[in-house]
């Protein structure tokens, strides 16, 4: 499935068509955590370390079937450029893996590691997330 195209021509009719967004083929929706409270709720729950990142996970038990995901990198990861690169890579890995392998109604937090998250081979990042999801599953 391809995303909708951006509007062509006059800027006045730009609001008449859908914006260009990524569309997931899976029915399970993934949303990004926005509040500190959501991140802290995952803090003392299940954890699984991988060479590239740490995964924290919790079952919300609230009947909502969406998958929530959050990303964080401390200043230990590096300067702002290094932290943003690490988070971009984590977001892309989560976008590819979570709709298929994530559990509905769960929250996941991916925490980047110093020097590894930004430089690890992308195929290994994908494998790391699959491994971590299998380990934290009940």
Phi and psi in radians as a Rosetta constraint file:
Dihedral C 1 N 2 CA 2 C 2 CIRCULARHARMONIC -1.726 0.35
Dihedral N 2 CA 2 C 2 N 3 CIRCULARHARMONIC 2.590 0.35
Dihedral C 2 N 3 CA 3 C 3 CIRCULARHARMONIC -1.226 0.35
Dihedral N 3 CA 3 C 3 N 4 CIRCULARHARMONIC 2.728 0.35
Dihedral C 3 N 4 CA 4 C 4 CIRCULARHARMONIC -1.102 0.35
Dihedral N 4 CA 4 C 4 N 5 CIRCULARHARMONIC 2.642 0.35
Dihedral C 4 N 5 CA 5 C 5 CIRCULARHARMONIC -1.397 0.35
Dihedral N 5 CA 5 C 5 N 6 CIRCULARHARMONIC 2.637 0.35
Dihedral C 5 N 6 CA 6 C 6 CIRCULARHARMONIC -1.228 0.35
Dihedral N 6 CA 6 C 6 N 7 CIRCULARHARMONIC 2.650 0.35
Dihedral C 6 N 7 CA 7 C 7 CIRCULARHARMONIC -1.121 0.35
Dihedral N 7 CA 7 C 7 N 8 CIRCULARHARMONIC 2.561 0.35
Dihedral C 7 N 8 CA 8 C 8 CIRCULARHARMONIC -1.844 0.35
Dihedral N 8 CA 8 C 8 N 9 CIRCULARHARMONIC 2.678 0.35
Dihedral C 8 N 9 CA 9 C 9 CIRCULARHARMONIC 1.453 0.35
Dihedral N 9 CA 9 C 9 N 10 CIRCULARHARMONIC -2.360 0.35
Dihedral C 9 N 10 CA 10 C 10 CIRCULARHARMONIC -1.082 0.35
Dihedral N 10 CA 10 C 10 N 11 CIRCULARHARMONIC 2.432 0.35
Dihedral C 10 N 11 CA 11 C 11 CIRCULARHARMONIC -1.287 0.35
Dihedral N 11 CA 11 C 11 N 12 CIRCULARHARMONIC -0.290 0.35
Dihedral C 11 N 12 CA 12 C 12 CIRCULARHARMONIC -1.139 0.35
Dihedral N 12 CA 12 C 12 N 13 CIRCULARHARMONIC -0.638 0.35
Dihedral C 12 N 13 CA 13 C 13 CIRCULARHARMONIC -1.601 0.35
Dihedral N 13 CA 13 C 13 N 14 CIRCULARHARMONIC 0.295 0.35
Dihedral C 13 N 14 CA 14 C 14 CIRCULARHARMONIC -1.162 0.35
Dihedral N 14 CA 14 C 14 N 15 CIRCULARHARMONIC -0.515 0.35
Dihedral C 14 N 15 CA 15 C 15 CIRCULARHARMONIC -1.438 0.35
Dihedral N 15 CA 15 C 15 N 16 CIRCULARHARMONIC -0.089 0.35
Dihedral C 15 N 16 CA 16 C 16 CIRCULARHARMONIC -1.446 0.35
Dihedral N 16 CA 16 C 16 N 17 CIRCULARHARMONIC -0.337 0.35
Dihedral C 16 N 17 CA 17 C 17 CIRCULARHARMONIC -1.963 0.35
Dihedral N 17 CA 17 C 17 N 18 CIRCULARHARMONIC 2.839 0.35
Dihedral C 17 N 18 CA 18 C 18 CIRCULARHARMONIC -1.219 0.35
Dihedral N 18 CA 18 C 18 N 19 CIRCULARHARMONIC 2.534 0.35
Dihedral C 18 N 19 CA 19 C 19 CIRCULARHARMONIC -1.253 0.35
Dihedral N 19 CA 19 C 19 N 20 CIRCULARHARMONIC 2.753 0.35
Dihedral C 19 N 20 CA 20 C 20 CIRCULARHARMONIC -1.311 0.35
Dihedral N 20 CA 20 C 20 N 21 CIRCULARHARMONIC 2.001 0.35
Dihedral C 20 N 21 CA 21 C 21 CIRCULARHARMONIC -2.364 0.35
Dihedral N 21 CA 21 C 21 N 22 CIRCULARHARMONIC 2.819 0.35
Dihedral C 21 N 22 CA 22 C 22 CIRCULARHARMONIC -1.413 0.35
Dihedral N 22 CA 22 C 22 N 23 CIRCULARHARMONIC 2.456 0.35
Dihedral C 22 N 23 CA 23 C 23 CIRCULARHARMONIC -2.073 0.35
Dihedral N 23 CA 23 C 23 N 24 CIRCULARHARMONIC 2.193 0.35
Dihedral C 23 N 24 CA 24 C 24 CIRCULARHARMONIC -1.521 0.35
Dihedral N 24 CA 24 C 24 N 25 CIRCULARHARMONIC 2.382 0.35
Dihedral C 24 N 25 CA 25 C 25 CIRCULARHARMONIC -1.386 0.35
Dihedral N 25 CA 25 C 25 N 26 CIRCULARHARMONIC -0.346 0.35
Dihedral C 25 N 26 CA 26 C 26 CIRCULARHARMONIC -1.412 0.35
Dihedral N 26 CA 26 C 26 N 27 CIRCULARHARMONIC 2.623 0.35
Dihedral C 26 N 27 CA 27 C 27 CIRCULARHARMONIC -1.328 0.35
Dihedral N 27 CA 27 C 27 N 28 CIRCULARHARMONIC -0.397 0.35
Dihedral C 27 N 28 CA 28 C 28 CIRCULARHARMONIC -1.308 0.35
Dihedral N 28 CA 28 C 28 N 29 CIRCULARHARMONIC 2.262 0.35
Dihedral C 28 N 29 CA 29 C 29 CIRCULARHARMONIC -1.681 0.35
Dihedral N 29 CA 29 C 29 N 30 CIRCULARHARMONIC 2.555 0.35
Dihedral C 29 N 30 CA 30 C 30 CIRCULARHARMONIC -2.034 0.35
Dihedral N 30 CA 30 C 30 N 31 CIRCULARHARMONIC 2.227 0.35
Dihedral C 30 N 31 CA 31 C 31 CIRCULARHARMONIC -2.171 0.35
Dihedral N 31 CA 31 C 31 N 32 CIRCULARHARMONIC 2.725 0.35
Dihedral C 31 N 32 CA 32 C 32 CIRCULARHARMONIC -1.628 0.35
Dihedral N 32 CA 32 C 32 N 33 CIRCULARHARMONIC 2.379 0.35
Dihedral C 32 N 33 CA 33 C 33 CIRCULARHARMONIC -1.161 0.35
Dihedral N 33 CA 33 C 33 N 34 CIRCULARHARMONIC 2.486 0.35
Dihedral C 33 N 34 CA 34 C 34 CIRCULARHARMONIC -2.106 0.35
Dihedral N 34 CA 34 C 34 N 35 CIRCULARHARMONIC -0.372 0.35
Dihedral C 34 N 35 CA 35 C 35 CIRCULARHARMONIC -1.990 0.35
Dihedral N 35 CA 35 C 35 N 36 CIRCULARHARMONIC 2.676 0.35
Dihedral C 35 N 36 CA 36 C 36 CIRCULARHARMONIC -1.050 0.35
Dihedral N 36 CA 36 C 36 N 37 CIRCULARHARMONIC -0.625 0.35
Dihedral C 36 N 37 CA 37 C 37 CIRCULARHARMONIC -1.029 0.35
Dihedral N 37 CA 37 C 37 N 38 CIRCULARHARMONIC -0.689 0.35
Dihedral C 37 N 38 CA 38 C 38 CIRCULARHARMONIC -1.149 0.35
Dihedral N 38 CA 38 C 38 N 39 CIRCULARHARMONIC -0.697 0.35
Dihedral C 38 N 39 CA 39 C 39 CIRCULARHARMONIC -1.177 0.35
Dihedral N 39 CA 39 C 39 N 40 CIRCULARHARMONIC -0.758 0.35
Dihedral C 39 N 40 CA 40 C 40 CIRCULARHARMONIC -1.144 0.35
Dihedral N 40 CA 40 C 40 N 41 CIRCULARHARMONIC -0.530 0.35
Dihedral C 40 N 41 CA 41 C 41 CIRCULARHARMONIC -1.116 0.35
Dihedral N 41 CA 41 C 41 N 42 CIRCULARHARMONIC -0.505 0.35
Dihedral C 41 N 42 CA 42 C 42 CIRCULARHARMONIC -1.466 0.35
Dihedral N 42 CA 42 C 42 N 43 CIRCULARHARMONIC -0.233 0.35
Dihedral C 42 N 43 CA 43 C 43 CIRCULARHARMONIC -1.038 0.35
Dihedral N 43 CA 43 C 43 N 44 CIRCULARHARMONIC -0.738 0.35
Dihedral C 43 N 44 CA 44 C 44 CIRCULARHARMONIC -1.820 0.35
Dihedral N 44 CA 44 C 44 N 45 CIRCULARHARMONIC 0.356 0.35
Dihedral C 44 N 45 CA 45 C 45 CIRCULARHARMONIC -1.792 0.35
Dihedral N 45 CA 45 C 45 N 46 CIRCULARHARMONIC -2.667 0.35
Dihedral C 45 N 46 CA 46 C 46 CIRCULARHARMONIC -1.151 0.35
Dihedral N 46 CA 46 C 46 N 47 CIRCULARHARMONIC 2.502 0.35
Dihedral C 46 N 47 CA 47 C 47 CIRCULARHARMONIC -2.386 0.35
Dihedral N 47 CA 47 C 47 N 48 CIRCULARHARMONIC 2.587 0.35
Dihedral C 47 N 48 CA 48 C 48 CIRCULARHARMONIC -2.565 0.35
Dihedral N 48 CA 48 C 48 N 49 CIRCULARHARMONIC 2.120 0.35
Dihedral C 48 N 49 CA 49 C 49 CIRCULARHARMONIC -1.537 0.35
Dihedral N 49 CA 49 C 49 N 50 CIRCULARHARMONIC 2.555 0.35
Dihedral C 49 N 50 CA 50 C 50 CIRCULARHARMONIC -2.320 0.35
Dihedral N 50 CA 50 C 50 N 51 CIRCULARHARMONIC 2.947 0.35
Dihedral C 50 N 51 CA 51 C 51 CIRCULARHARMONIC -1.037 0.35
Dihedral N 51 CA 51 C 51 N 52 CIRCULARHARMONIC -0.540 0.35
Dihedral C 51 N 52 CA 52 C 52 CIRCULARHARMONIC -1.676 0.35
Dihedral N 52 CA 52 C 52 N 53 CIRCULARHARMONIC -0.464 0.35
Dihedral C 52 N 53 CA 53 C 53 CIRCULARHARMONIC -2.840 0.35
Dihedral N 53 CA 53 C 53 N 54 CIRCULARHARMONIC 2.979 0.35
Dihedral C 53 N 54 CA 54 C 54 CIRCULARHARMONIC -1.918 0.35
Dihedral N 54 CA 54 C 54 N 55 CIRCULARHARMONIC 2.330 0.35
Dihedral C 54 N 55 CA 55 C 55 CIRCULARHARMONIC -1.901 0.35
Dihedral N 55 CA 55 C 55 N 56 CIRCULARHARMONIC 2.218 0.35
Dihedral C 55 N 56 CA 56 C 56 CIRCULARHARMONIC -1.947 0.35
Dihedral N 56 CA 56 C 56 N 57 CIRCULARHARMONIC 2.429 0.35
Dihedral C 56 N 57 CA 57 C 57 CIRCULARHARMONIC -2.503 0.35
Dihedral N 57 CA 57 C 57 N 58 CIRCULARHARMONIC 2.615 0.35
Dihedral C 57 N 58 CA 58 C 58 CIRCULARHARMONIC -2.641 0.35
Dihedral N 58 CA 58 C 58 N 59 CIRCULARHARMONIC 2.602 0.35
Dihedral C 58 N 59 CA 59 C 59 CIRCULARHARMONIC -1.583 0.35
Dihedral N 59 CA 59 C 59 N 60 CIRCULARHARMONIC 2.160 0.35
Dihedral C 59 N 60 CA 60 C 60 CIRCULARHARMONIC -1.314 0.35
Dihedral N 60 CA 60 C 60 N 61 CIRCULARHARMONIC -0.538 0.35
Dihedral C 60 N 61 CA 61 C 61 CIRCULARHARMONIC 0.940 0.35
Dihedral N 61 CA 61 C 61 N 62 CIRCULARHARMONIC 0.723 0.35
Dihedral C 61 N 62 CA 62 C 62 CIRCULARHARMONIC -2.038 0.35
Dihedral N 62 CA 62 C 62 N 63 CIRCULARHARMONIC 0.115 0.35
Dihedral C 62 N 63 CA 63 C 63 CIRCULARHARMONIC 1.436 0.35
Dihedral N 63 CA 63 C 63 N 64 CIRCULARHARMONIC -0.130 0.35
Dihedral C 63 N 64 CA 64 C 64 CIRCULARHARMONIC -1.448 0.35
Dihedral N 64 CA 64 C 64 N 65 CIRCULARHARMONIC 2.282 0.35
Dihedral C 64 N 65 CA 65 C 65 CIRCULARHARMONIC -1.632 0.35
Dihedral N 65 CA 65 C 65 N 66 CIRCULARHARMONIC 0.060 0.35
Dihedral C 65 N 66 CA 66 C 66 CIRCULARHARMONIC -1.296 0.35
Dihedral N 66 CA 66 C 66 N 67 CIRCULARHARMONIC 2.689 0.35
Dihedral C 66 N 67 CA 67 C 67 CIRCULARHARMONIC -1.800 0.35
Dihedral N 67 CA 67 C 67 N 68 CIRCULARHARMONIC 2.135 0.35
Dihedral C 67 N 68 CA 68 C 68 CIRCULARHARMONIC -1.737 0.35
Dihedral N 68 CA 68 C 68 N 69 CIRCULARHARMONIC 2.442 0.35
Dihedral C 68 N 69 CA 69 C 69 CIRCULARHARMONIC -2.399 0.35
Dihedral N 69 CA 69 C 69 N 70 CIRCULARHARMONIC 2.501 0.35
Dihedral C 69 N 70 CA 70 C 70 CIRCULARHARMONIC -2.320 0.35
Dihedral N 70 CA 70 C 70 N 71 CIRCULARHARMONIC 2.721 0.35
Dihedral C 70 N 71 CA 71 C 71 CIRCULARHARMONIC -2.309 0.35
Dihedral N 71 CA 71 C 71 N 72 CIRCULARHARMONIC 2.401 0.35
Dihedral C 71 N 72 CA 72 C 72 CIRCULARHARMONIC -2.609 0.35
Dihedral N 72 CA 72 C 72 N 73 CIRCULARHARMONIC 2.575 0.35
Dihedral C 72 N 73 CA 73 C 73 CIRCULARHARMONIC -2.481 0.35
Dihedral N 73 CA 73 C 73 N 74 CIRCULARHARMONIC 2.188 0.35
Dihedral C 73 N 74 CA 74 C 74 CIRCULARHARMONIC -1.402 0.35
Dihedral N 74 CA 74 C 74 N 75 CIRCULARHARMONIC 3.067 0.35
Dihedral C 74 N 75 CA 75 C 75 CIRCULARHARMONIC -1.185 0.35
Dihedral N 75 CA 75 C 75 N 76 CIRCULARHARMONIC -0.254 0.35
Dihedral C 75 N 76 CA 76 C 76 CIRCULARHARMONIC -1.115 0.35
Dihedral N 76 CA 76 C 76 N 77 CIRCULARHARMONIC -0.460 0.35
Dihedral C 76 N 77 CA 77 C 77 CIRCULARHARMONIC -1.161 0.35
Dihedral N 77 CA 77 C 77 N 78 CIRCULARHARMONIC -0.551 0.35
Dihedral C 77 N 78 CA 78 C 78 CIRCULARHARMONIC 2.535 0.35
Dihedral N 78 CA 78 C 78 N 79 CIRCULARHARMONIC -2.822 0.35
Dihedral C 78 N 79 CA 79 C 79 CIRCULARHARMONIC -1.292 0.35
Dihedral N 79 CA 79 C 79 N 80 CIRCULARHARMONIC -3.109 0.35
Dihedral C 79 N 80 CA 80 C 80 CIRCULARHARMONIC -1.048 0.35
Dihedral N 80 CA 80 C 80 N 81 CIRCULARHARMONIC -0.643 0.35
Dihedral C 80 N 81 CA 81 C 81 CIRCULARHARMONIC -1.118 0.35
Dihedral N 81 CA 81 C 81 N 82 CIRCULARHARMONIC -0.794 0.35
Dihedral C 81 N 82 CA 82 C 82 CIRCULARHARMONIC -1.153 0.35
Dihedral N 82 CA 82 C 82 N 83 CIRCULARHARMONIC -0.716 0.35
Dihedral C 82 N 83 CA 83 C 83 CIRCULARHARMONIC -1.137 0.35
Dihedral N 83 CA 83 C 83 N 84 CIRCULARHARMONIC -0.744 0.35
Dihedral C 83 N 84 CA 84 C 84 CIRCULARHARMONIC -1.167 0.35
Dihedral N 84 CA 84 C 84 N 85 CIRCULARHARMONIC -0.661 0.35
Dihedral C 84 N 85 CA 85 C 85 CIRCULARHARMONIC -1.125 0.35
Dihedral N 85 CA 85 C 85 N 86 CIRCULARHARMONIC -0.764 0.35
Dihedral C 85 N 86 CA 86 C 86 CIRCULARHARMONIC -1.076 0.35
Dihedral N 86 CA 86 C 86 N 87 CIRCULARHARMONIC -0.767 0.35
Dihedral C 86 N 87 CA 87 C 87 CIRCULARHARMONIC -1.162 0.35
Dihedral N 87 CA 87 C 87 N 88 CIRCULARHARMONIC -0.650 0.35
Dihedral C 87 N 88 CA 88 C 88 CIRCULARHARMONIC -1.058 0.35
Dihedral N 88 CA 88 C 88 N 89 CIRCULARHARMONIC -0.729 0.35
Dihedral C 88 N 89 CA 89 C 89 CIRCULARHARMONIC -1.181 0.35
Dihedral N 89 CA 89 C 89 N 90 CIRCULARHARMONIC -0.708 0.35
Dihedral C 89 N 90 CA 90 C 90 CIRCULARHARMONIC -1.122 0.35
Dihedral N 90 CA 90 C 90 N 91 CIRCULARHARMONIC -0.697 0.35
Dihedral C 90 N 91 CA 91 C 91 CIRCULARHARMONIC -1.081 0.35
Dihedral N 91 CA 91 C 91 N 92 CIRCULARHARMONIC -0.737 0.35
Dihedral C 91 N 92 CA 92 C 92 CIRCULARHARMONIC -1.177 0.35
Dihedral N 92 CA 92 C 92 N 93 CIRCULARHARMONIC -0.710 0.35
Dihedral C 92 N 93 CA 93 C 93 CIRCULARHARMONIC -1.088 0.35
Dihedral N 93 CA 93 C 93 N 94 CIRCULARHARMONIC -0.782 0.35
Dihedral C 93 N 94 CA 94 C 94 CIRCULARHARMONIC -1.126 0.35
Dihedral N 94 CA 94 C 94 N 95 CIRCULARHARMONIC -0.684 0.35
Dihedral C 94 N 95 CA 95 C 95 CIRCULARHARMONIC -1.084 0.35
Dihedral N 95 CA 95 C 95 N 96 CIRCULARHARMONIC -0.640 0.35
Dihedral C 95 N 96 CA 96 C 96 CIRCULARHARMONIC -1.409 0.35
Dihedral N 96 CA 96 C 96 N 97 CIRCULARHARMONIC -0.597 0.35
Dihedral C 96 N 97 CA 97 C 97 CIRCULARHARMONIC -1.745 0.35
Dihedral N 97 CA 97 C 97 N 98 CIRCULARHARMONIC -0.741 0.35
Dihedral C 97 N 98 CA 98 C 98 CIRCULARHARMONIC -1.069 0.35
Dihedral N 98 CA 98 C 98 N 99 CIRCULARHARMONIC -0.721 0.35
Dihedral C 98 N 99 CA 99 C 99 CIRCULARHARMONIC -1.029 0.35
Dihedral N 99 CA 99 C 99 N 100 CIRCULARHARMONIC -0.554 0.35
Dihedral C 99 N 100 CA 100 C 100 CIRCULARHARMONIC -1.585 0.35
Dihedral N 100 CA 100 C 100 N 101 CIRCULARHARMONIC -0.693 0.35
Dihedral C 100 N 101 CA 101 C 101 CIRCULARHARMONIC -1.886 0.35
Dihedral N 101 CA 101 C 101 N 102 CIRCULARHARMONIC -0.237 0.35
Dihedral C 101 N 102 CA 102 C 102 CIRCULARHARMONIC -1.322 0.35
Dihedral N 102 CA 102 C 102 N 103 CIRCULARHARMONIC 2.720 0.35
Dihedral C 102 N 103 CA 103 C 103 CIRCULARHARMONIC -1.629 0.35
Dihedral N 103 CA 103 C 103 N 104 CIRCULARHARMONIC 2.349 0.35
Dihedral C 103 N 104 CA 104 C 104 CIRCULARHARMONIC -1.127 0.35
Dihedral N 104 CA 104 C 104 N 105 CIRCULARHARMONIC 2.385 0.35
Dihedral C 104 N 105 CA 105 C 105 CIRCULARHARMONIC 1.460 0.35
Dihedral N 105 CA 105 C 105 N 106 CIRCULARHARMONIC 0.243 0.35
Dihedral C 105 N 106 CA 106 C 106 CIRCULARHARMONIC -1.940 0.35
Dihedral N 106 CA 106 C 106 N 107 CIRCULARHARMONIC 2.695 0.35
Dihedral C 106 N 107 CA 107 C 107 CIRCULARHARMONIC -1.905 0.35
Dihedral N 107 CA 107 C 107 N 108 CIRCULARHARMONIC 2.413 0.35
Dihedral C 107 N 108 CA 108 C 108 CIRCULARHARMONIC -2.249 0.35
Dihedral N 108 CA 108 C 108 N 109 CIRCULARHARMONIC 2.406 0.35
Dihedral C 108 N 109 CA 109 C 109 CIRCULARHARMONIC -2.165 0.35
Dihedral N 109 CA 109 C 109 N 110 CIRCULARHARMONIC 2.204 0.35
Dihedral C 109 N 110 CA 110 C 110 CIRCULARHARMONIC -1.843 0.35
Dihedral N 110 CA 110 C 110 N 111 CIRCULARHARMONIC 2.144 0.35
Dihedral C 110 N 111 CA 111 C 111 CIRCULARHARMONIC -1.964 0.35
Dihedral N 111 CA 111 C 111 N 112 CIRCULARHARMONIC 2.080 0.35
Dihedral C 111 N 112 CA 112 C 112 CIRCULARHARMONIC -1.233 0.35
Dihedral N 112 CA 112 C 112 N 113 CIRCULARHARMONIC 2.654 0.35
Dihedral C 112 N 113 CA 113 C 113 CIRCULARHARMONIC -1.934 0.35
Dihedral N 113 CA 113 C 113 N 114 CIRCULARHARMONIC 2.646 0.35
Dihedral C 113 N 114 CA 114 C 114 CIRCULARHARMONIC -1.072 0.35
Dihedral N 114 CA 114 C 114 N 115 CIRCULARHARMONIC 2.303 0.35
Dihedral C 114 N 115 CA 115 C 115 CIRCULARHARMONIC 1.127 0.35
Dihedral N 115 CA 115 C 115 N 116 CIRCULARHARMONIC -0.232 0.35
Dihedral C 115 N 116 CA 116 C 116 CIRCULARHARMONIC -1.788 0.35
Dihedral N 116 CA 116 C 116 N 117 CIRCULARHARMONIC -0.761 0.35
Dihedral C 116 N 117 CA 117 C 117 CIRCULARHARMONIC -1.051 0.35
Dihedral N 117 CA 117 C 117 N 118 CIRCULARHARMONIC -0.713 0.35
Dihedral C 117 N 118 CA 118 C 118 CIRCULARHARMONIC -1.395 0.35
Dihedral N 118 CA 118 C 118 N 119 CIRCULARHARMONIC -0.309 0.35
Dihedral C 118 N 119 CA 119 C 119 CIRCULARHARMONIC -2.009 0.35
Dihedral N 119 CA 119 C 119 N 120 CIRCULARHARMONIC -0.219 0.35
Dihedral C 119 N 120 CA 120 C 120 CIRCULARHARMONIC -1.153 0.35
Dihedral N 120 CA 120 C 120 N 121 CIRCULARHARMONIC 2.524 0.35
Dihedral C 120 N 121 CA 121 C 121 CIRCULARHARMONIC -1.002 0.35
Dihedral N 121 CA 121 C 121 N 122 CIRCULARHARMONIC 2.383 0.35
Dihedral C 121 N 122 CA 122 C 122 CIRCULARHARMONIC -1.090 0.35
Dihedral N 122 CA 122 C 122 N 123 CIRCULARHARMONIC -0.667 0.35
Dihedral C 122 N 123 CA 123 C 123 CIRCULARHARMONIC -1.112 0.35
Dihedral N 123 CA 123 C 123 N 124 CIRCULARHARMONIC -0.573 0.35
Dihedral C 123 N 124 CA 124 C 124 CIRCULARHARMONIC -1.277 0.35
Dihedral N 124 CA 124 C 124 N 125 CIRCULARHARMONIC -0.587 0.35
Dihedral C 124 N 125 CA 125 C 125 CIRCULARHARMONIC -1.068 0.35
Dihedral N 125 CA 125 C 125 N 126 CIRCULARHARMONIC -0.760 0.35
Dihedral C 125 N 126 CA 126 C 126 CIRCULARHARMONIC -1.064 0.35
Dihedral N 126 CA 126 C 126 N 127 CIRCULARHARMONIC -0.789 0.35
Dihedral C 126 N 127 CA 127 C 127 CIRCULARHARMONIC -1.133 0.35
Dihedral N 127 CA 127 C 127 N 128 CIRCULARHARMONIC -0.655 0.35
Dihedral C 127 N 128 CA 128 C 128 CIRCULARHARMONIC -1.077 0.35
Dihedral N 128 CA 128 C 128 N 129 CIRCULARHARMONIC -0.740 0.35
Dihedral C 128 N 129 CA 129 C 129 CIRCULARHARMONIC -1.194 0.35
Dihedral N 129 CA 129 C 129 N 130 CIRCULARHARMONIC -0.716 0.35
Dihedral C 129 N 130 CA 130 C 130 CIRCULARHARMONIC -1.045 0.35
Dihedral N 130 CA 130 C 130 N 131 CIRCULARHARMONIC -0.778 0.35
Dihedral C 130 N 131 CA 131 C 131 CIRCULARHARMONIC -1.063 0.35
Dihedral N 131 CA 131 C 131 N 132 CIRCULARHARMONIC -0.826 0.35
Dihedral C 131 N 132 CA 132 C 132 CIRCULARHARMONIC -1.124 0.35
Dihedral N 132 CA 132 C 132 N 133 CIRCULARHARMONIC -0.709 0.35
Dihedral C 132 N 133 CA 133 C 133 CIRCULARHARMONIC -1.104 0.35
Dihedral N 133 CA 133 C 133 N 134 CIRCULARHARMONIC -0.677 0.35
Dihedral C 133 N 134 CA 134 C 134 CIRCULARHARMONIC -1.156 0.35
Dihedral N 134 CA 134 C 134 N 135 CIRCULARHARMONIC -0.605 0.35
Dihedral C 134 N 135 CA 135 C 135 CIRCULARHARMONIC -1.299 0.35
Dihedral N 135 CA 135 C 135 N 136 CIRCULARHARMONIC -0.599 0.35
Dihedral C 135 N 136 CA 136 C 136 CIRCULARHARMONIC -1.519 0.35
Dihedral N 136 CA 136 C 136 N 137 CIRCULARHARMONIC -0.199 0.35
Dihedral C 136 N 137 CA 137 C 137 CIRCULARHARMONIC -1.164 0.35
Dihedral N 137 CA 137 C 137 N 138 CIRCULARHARMONIC 2.546 0.35
